[in-house]
Amino acid sequence: MTDLWNDLLHCLAPKPLGQGVYEAPSQQLAYHRLFGGQLLAQTARVAELTCPGKAVKSLHVLFPREGKGGHPVRYETDCVQQGRTYGAVQIQARQEHGVVAVATVSMHTWEGGPQRQSVEAAGELPGEERRLDLDLLPWETRAATDLDSPDSEAPAYELWTRTPPVAAELGPALLAYATDLTLIGTALRPVSGVTQHDAGRAFASAVTSHSLWFHQPVRADTWLLLRQHSPLAAHGRCHGRGDVLTRQGELVASYAQDALLRFAQQ
């Protein structure tokens, strides 16, 4: 069986091919298509390689077509601006059948200055008994509530996550990877008797766009809280938002996602 953690780390080392082009392998998963979190994570790494000395400030990605799992991805970059403190990169991710992701990435060199935040405290980390087994996240996760309860619940969810020890430079990519996993499931929580495990039977779903903003430097190998909610599901789509906080309550990132969510005709 594939070591999912080391397989993911291998995927986060894009190989430069020259002239702003990189290639990266895809994860070896039993998942039915290329996981969007992989594309988000690799896009973050490619942007960092394209603008050395700067960190990802924001990442905005469209997914125009489904990617094929197990097939390599070619990343074509265009550094449209490279200043002293800010930069901007446009990236297209391609497989043999066409473009699978289009991204605009804003880069920034961390600066000093006054700081403030207005956000609800992180709360207590759930105990070991609340540990989860999420197939696509090859690291420790915990949650106080059950995302897959068949009961009708509020469209909100909190997930704690911590990777094994890893280089600090991989923090943004690994966090980007994690933010793609549970927003559709959060949107489904008010629907009685339906969970994300009913995909392909009760409903069809696919992420169409994903945005992520980094407010502070972040490490993935410390406990992070992904606090998310879905304010709307309508017209065959759902929308979700989330904040990422440290255990000490520091807001380090925010994210948002639009997805196709089309229920089977009754």
N, C-alpha and C positions, 0 to 999 in steps of 0.2 A: 504494500500500500504506500502511496506517495506521502512523504513527509510534507504536509501542507504548509507549515511555517517556513521551512527552508526553501520550498518551491516558490512561495510568495517572495521571499527575499531575493531569490535568483531572478525573478521577474522584474525586480526594482533596480536592476543594473543595466539600463539600456546601453546598447553598443553603438558608438558613433560610426557612421558610414561615410562621413564627409559632407560638406556643403549644407550643413544644418539638418541632416537626416540621421535618424537613429532607428534601431530595430530592437525590439524586446520580445522575449518568448511569452506565451500565455500560460496560465495556470493549468495544471493537470487535474481537472475537476470532473465529477460526475454531473455537474450542473448542465442544464439543457442548452445553454448558450454562453457566450463569453460574458462574464460577470462585469457589470458596469463599474464596480468598485476598482477592478483591476485597471480599467482605462483611466479613471480619475487619478489613481495612485501613480501610474506611469506618466501621465501628463504632467503631474506636479514634479516628478523627477526630471523629465526632459526639460521643463521650463527652468529648473535650477541649473541644469547643465548649460543651457543656452545663455543664461544671465548669471555667470559666476559672481559670487560675492553678494548676491541679493537673495531674499527669501520670498516665497509666494505670499502675496497679499490677498489676492482673490483669484478664483478659478471659476470660469463659466463654460459649461460644456453642453453641447447638443449631441444627441445620439440619433442620427438620421436613419440608420439601419442596424439590424441585429448583427452582432459580431459572432464569429465562429470560435467556439472554445477549442483550445489546444493548438491553434494556429498562431504564428508570430504576428506581431503588429509593427507596422512601419510608421514612424512619426516624422512628419515633414514640418520644419519650423521656419518662421519668419520673425526675426527680432525687429519689430517696427519702431521701437524706441529704446534707447539705452543711455540714461542719464547718470548723474552722480549718485542719486538716491532712488530714483524710480526707473522702471523698465516695463516694456510691454511685449508680449510674445503671442503670435497666432500659431496654432498647431492643428494639423490635420492628421488623424490616425487612420491608416488604411490597412485593409487586408485584400486578398486577391479579388474578392467580389465587390470592392468599392470602399468608400469612406464610411467608417463606423463611428467616428467622433470628430467634432469640430470644436476647438477650444480657443478662448481668449484668456490670457493669464496676465495679471498685473503683478509686478515684482517691486520690492521695496527693501531698502536697507534699514534695519531697526534703528530708531532714533530715541533720544532721551526726551524728557519733557513731562509736564503734569499728567496724571492719570486719574480717571474716575470711571465708575461703572454703576449701573442701576439694574440689578438682577436679583431674583430670589435666591437665597442661600442654597447650597448643594444638598444639604441634608445628610443623613447617615448612610454610609456604605452598607448595603445589605450583607448579612452574614454568609458564611461558606455554604449554608444549606440552601441559599438562593442562587447557587451557581447554575449557569445554563450551558447547554451544548448546542452552539450554533454552527452548522456545518461549514459555512463559508468564512467564519472567523476562527482562525487557528490559534486562539489565545483565550485567556480567562475573561469571562463575562458574567455579570450578575444582574438580577432585576427583582424588585420587590413585588411586581405584578406579572401576571401571565399574559403575554402578547397574544397568545393563541387560545384564549378562553372563548368558548362558543356563545357565551352570554353577550348581550349588548352592553358595551362599556363606552366611556368617554373616549374620543379620539386623541388620546395622549399616552405617552409611554416614556419611561426613563430606563436607560441601559447604562450600566457601569462596565468599563472595559479597560484591560491592562495587558499589554503584550509582554513577552519575555524580554530580558535585557537586550537592547538594540542601540545602534548608533543614533545620536540625537538628530543627525541630518535626515533620518528616515521618518521622523515624527510626523511632519505634514502629510507625506504620502500615505502612511499607515492610517492616519486619522481620516483622510479623504476616503480611503478604502472602506472604513467602518461606517461612514455616514450614509452609504448607499443601500444598506441592508434592510432596514426595518421601517422606513417611512410608509411604504404601501401597506404593510401590516398594520401600522398605526391608523391609517385612513379606513381600514376595514373594521376596526374594533366596534363601531356602533351597529354593524350589520349582524344581527342575531344568526347564529348557526353557521357563519362563514368566517374562515381564517385564511391566512396567506397560504396554508397548505392545500387549499382548494383551487389554487391556480390551475388553469387548463380544464377545469370541470365546471365550477360555478362562475368563473370569471376569467378574462384574459387581462394580463397586465404587462407593461414594459415602461421603463423609465425613458422619458423623452428629453429632459433637460435637468441639469444639476448645477447648483452654484454653491461655492464655499468661500467664506471670508476668514482669514486668520488675523486675529487681533493681537496676539502675543506669541512669542516663541513657545513651542509645545513639544513635549516628549510623549511618546506613545507608551513607554514602559513604566509610567506612573498611572494611578487610577484617574480616569476621566469619566465624567458623567455626560451622556448624550441625552439631553432633555428635549423631547420633540412633541409636536402636536400637528394635527391635520385640520385646518379651519374650513376646508371645503372639498366636497366631491360632487361633480356635476358634469353633464354633457360628455360622459364617457371618459372623464379625467379626474385625477385627484391631485391635491396640492398639499405639501407638508413642509414644515419648518422646524429647525432645531437650534439649540445652543449647546456648546461644549464647555463644561466647567471642570476645573481641577477639584480635588477633594477639599481644598482650602476655600473654594468658592470663587476662584479667579476665572473670569470669562475669557477663554482663549480662542474661540472660533464660533462662527454661526454658519448655518447652511439652509438651503431650500431646494425643493425638488418638485417637478411636475411629472406626472406619469399617466399613461393610458390605463384606464380601469373600466373595462367594458364587461358588464354582467351578461350571462347567458339569458336568452329570451325564455320566459316562463310559458 
